[in-house]
Amino acid sequence: MILRFEENCEFTNGGSWTANEYSNVGYPVLKVSNFDKDGISYSDLSYLQISSFEKYKRNQLEIYDIVIATVGSHPSLVNSAAGRCISIPKDASGLLLNQNAVCLRTKDTKVINQRYLGYLCKSQIFQHFIQQRGKGAANQMRIPISGIKDFEFDFPTIQTQRKIASILSSYDDLIENNLKRIQLLEEKAQLTYEEWFVKMRFPGYETAKFDAVTGLPEGWEKGKLGQLLEVTSSKRIFLSDYVDEGIPFYRGKEIILKSKNEALNDLLYISNEKFEEIKNKYDLPKSGDILVTAVGTLGYPYLITESDGDFYFKDGNLIWLKKSKVISSTYLISCFKNENFQAHLLNTAIGSSQKALTISSLKDILILNPKIEIQLKFDDLIIPLLNSIENLQNQNRLLKEARDILLPRLMSGMIDVDKVSGQVGEELEMIRNKN
């Protein structure tokens, strides 16, 4: 049955409140900048003051609400594109939707299932429809609400809608559960770091002797990072060195995606010949080395492992910390993820309109260097946690790939819903056991 969104969905625009209505505490706000096609970032939420809530309570989101960004860049710029869509998870229920986005709810759940509607809005059919109606330049595109309301679709029966939503949500529910497990493992790793190296409750601290002047245990020291390991960058790559296929060439955004085991978008390559030329003249990144983002998201660390294979990276975009015998790479990664260290690091960034880290500023930053024996004990605890995180990230990548293959086929009726539902459980179990 062909249904039009305008007659069958409720549309609520995001609230438009003034800057002085924000507060350090209060009701958390969901801005367009807090979500992308895969979910919500809770690390940088803003808050609306409690006294303003009554004016904007109609903008409070509920579980499975559909939020569509109506302002953003061109669709080819995936993470910031207008039209990106999320379905509100349980832990985001209660957020207040800010401007430049619209919330969709089905008017009658006996006609359109809300979870099914969320998957429809993520489908290429819907995305192509609304993005074709976008107006404005590539760097600032707006999708009118009227363009979304005009969308029509041949909906299956409500029973089939529920089955499709159940199939696809089985992937998303497992992804969400894995993300929570990843967060707990990451928190455990950082709490262990803080317990050992901030509170100084490392193994054997009860009998350790502390220096009266420095306050550090004997054998520990604070030193400049550049004195503990080599801080450098890559050799410059020119436009003529890029090819359609070859050796992967990473910038900051690829490093961040790799750390989350996400698919790499718009990947660049350099030729095998250029890579061999670099390889013969200079060092290449090796397992145990660390790359740190120097622009954009500053100070984000990535530990290189054997599984990374051959790659090269952009000079000025990433700073290269070479593996050292006097400081553990696992310990160093935990240092960079510590909030206090991050704040200290960002204070060294230079520039006015766009801050950047430099090789010289990283070399001069002071860092605690515990006795290597303590660092190795720390490694023994943290490396299994990092391995578990990587396994869960691998699972999520496979789950997303499987879900994204199924989504257009189920929406178009290409495959039989009843046949597929019996295979999903087997596939989910196979993905769980693969890592």
C-alpha positions, 0 to 999 in steps of 0.5 A: 500500500502506497503511503505518503509521509506527510499524512502518516508521520508526525514532524517535529522540528528541532528547537531553536534556543539562544546561547544564554539558555545553555548551561553546564548542567541541565537537560542534554541536547542532541545537535547535528554535530553529535551524530553521524550515520552510525549513531550518537557521540555523547562525549561533547553534549551541550545542556539546556538550563532547567528553567527553559525546559517547559518551552522546549519539552516538545523537542524531547526525544523518545526511543526509536524516534527518527532524527534526520539532519536537514542541514549539512554538507553535500551527500558525498561527504558522508559523516557531515552530510545533510540527510543523515539519519539515526534511530534514537537508542534507549540510552539517548531517550530524553535528549532535546533535539536542537535545530537543523534536524527534524524528528519523525514518528509514525501516527499509527503504529498499526499502519507503519511500524516505527522501527521499520520506518527508521530502517526505511529512512536509512535506505538508499531509496529514501536517502536518494529521494531527499538529497535530490531535493537539497538546496544550497552549495556543496559545503552548506546544503539544506533539505526542506521539510516539505521534501521529506513530507513528499516521500511516498513508498509502497509499504508491505503489511504491518506484519511484514514490516515488523518481521523486517524490523526484527531481522535488522534490529537483531544486528543493531541490538548486538552492535549496541551491546558490543559498543557497551562492552567496548566502553566498559573495557576502555574504562577499565583500561583507563581506570587501571592507568589512573590507579597505577600512575596517577594515584600511584597505587601500582603493584608493590607501592606499599613497600616502594621508596619515594623520592622526597623531592620529586615525590616519585618512586625510586627508578621513576622519572619525568622527562621530555617525550623526545628524550624517551623516543624518536618523534618524527613524521613521514616524507612528503607525498605529492599529488602526482604520487596518488594512484587509484589503487596501490598502498593505502595512504592515511590521514587523521580521519583514517586513523580514527576510523581504523582505531574503531575498526570502521570502514575507510571512506574515500581512501587515498593510495600511493603507487607501489613504486613510490612506496618501494622508493620510500622503503629503500630510503627511509623507515616505515611505520612498524608494529609498536609505533604510534601515530598521533593526529596533529590536526582536526581531532588533536592528540588522538593516538593509534597503536600500529599492529602487525595486522595493519600491513603496508601503509604510509601516512600524510606528513603534517597530519599525523606525528610518528612516535617510534617504538622505544625500549625505555617506554612501553607503547601500550603505556604510552597509548594510555597516557595519551587517552588520559583526560589530564594529559590530553588537556596538557597536550592541547595547551601546546597546540599552535594556531589561531583559526585552526589549532595543530600539534607540532613535532617540536611541541610533542618532543618537549611535552613532559611525561611520566616514565615509570620503571620498565618492570612496572610498565610491562606488568601494566602491559600484561593487564591491558593488552588482553583488554585491547585484544577483546576490544579489537575482537568486538570491533571486528564483530561490529564491522561484520554485523554492519556489513551484513545488515547493510547488505540485507537492508536494501534487499528487504526494503525492495522485496528482493528476498523472502522475509520468512526465508531470511529470518531463519538464516539470521540467527545462524549468521549472528552466531557465526559472526560472534564465533569468528573472533 
